[in-house]
């Protein structure tokens, strides 16, 4: 399947409210791994609430498309892409 920004947006929208695990590049040789809940969906980004830190992070759909962020659905263990 060919992924575009629109298809990724639709996939994220379907998972709104779901618990996810994400791994994101955070600079040189640093990875951030957290569990959170997809909260808000916007035209160019989505937000994830991190319960352990009581904070919110945002990612663009382009981050997911270019695999700067790897998103996995916690209940199924499968990757968003």
C-alpha positions as a printed Julia matrix, in Angstrom:
81×3 Matrix{Float64}:
  0.0    0.0    0.0
  1.28   3.44  -0.91
  1.15   5.79   2.06
  0.52   9.5    1.7
 -0.08  12.23   4.24
 -3.83  11.79   3.71
 -3.78   8.03   4.31
 -1.66   8.47   7.44
 -4.06  11.16   8.7
 -6.96   8.74   8.19
 -5.1    5.93   9.99
 -4.35   8.21  12.95
 -7.95   9.47  13.0
 -9.19   5.85  13.25
 -6.98   5.37  16.32
 -7.96   8.58  18.13
 -8.35   7.79  21.84
 -6.23   4.63  21.54
 -3.16   3.92  23.63
  0.0    3.89  21.54
  3.71   3.3   21.95
  5.95   5.63  19.97
  9.65   5.79  19.25
 10.97   9.12  17.99
 14.39  10.35  16.93
 15.39  13.03  19.38
 18.65  14.4   18.05
 21.89  12.61  17.31
 21.8    9.0   18.45
 19.01   9.69  20.92
 15.67   7.94  20.86
 12.61   8.82  22.89
 10.26   5.94  23.68
  6.96   6.6   25.42
  3.42   5.34  25.81
  0.49   7.71  25.45
 -2.99   8.31  24.08
 -3.79   9.98  20.75
 -5.83  13.0   21.82
 -6.33  15.59  19.1
 -6.27  15.38  15.31
 -5.45  18.49  13.29
 -4.94  19.0    9.53
 -1.14  18.86   9.72
 -0.39  17.21  13.08
 -1.74  15.1   15.93
 -1.15  15.23  19.67
 -0.34  12.44  22.11
 -0.95  12.78  25.86
  1.86  11.21  27.91
  0.27  10.14  31.19
  3.53   9.42  33.03
  4.75  12.97  32.44
  1.35  14.66  32.38
  2.35  16.4   29.16
  1.41  16.48  25.51
  3.66  16.01  22.49
  2.77  16.62  18.86
  3.87  14.94  15.66
  3.3   15.81  12.04
  2.0   13.21   9.63
  5.21  13.77   7.65
  7.17  12.54  10.7
  5.27   9.26  10.51
  5.6    9.06   6.72
  9.39   9.55   6.83
  9.64   7.2    9.83
 11.08   9.86  12.11
  8.36   8.6   14.46
  7.34   4.94  14.71
  3.83   4.56  16.12
  2.54   1.21  17.36
 -0.99   0.51  18.57
 -0.58  -0.86  22.09
 -3.58  -3.23  22.05
 -2.53  -5.03  18.85
  1.21  -4.36  18.8
  1.09  -3.53  15.11
  2.76  -0.52  13.57
  0.65   2.28  12.13
  2.49   1.92   8.79
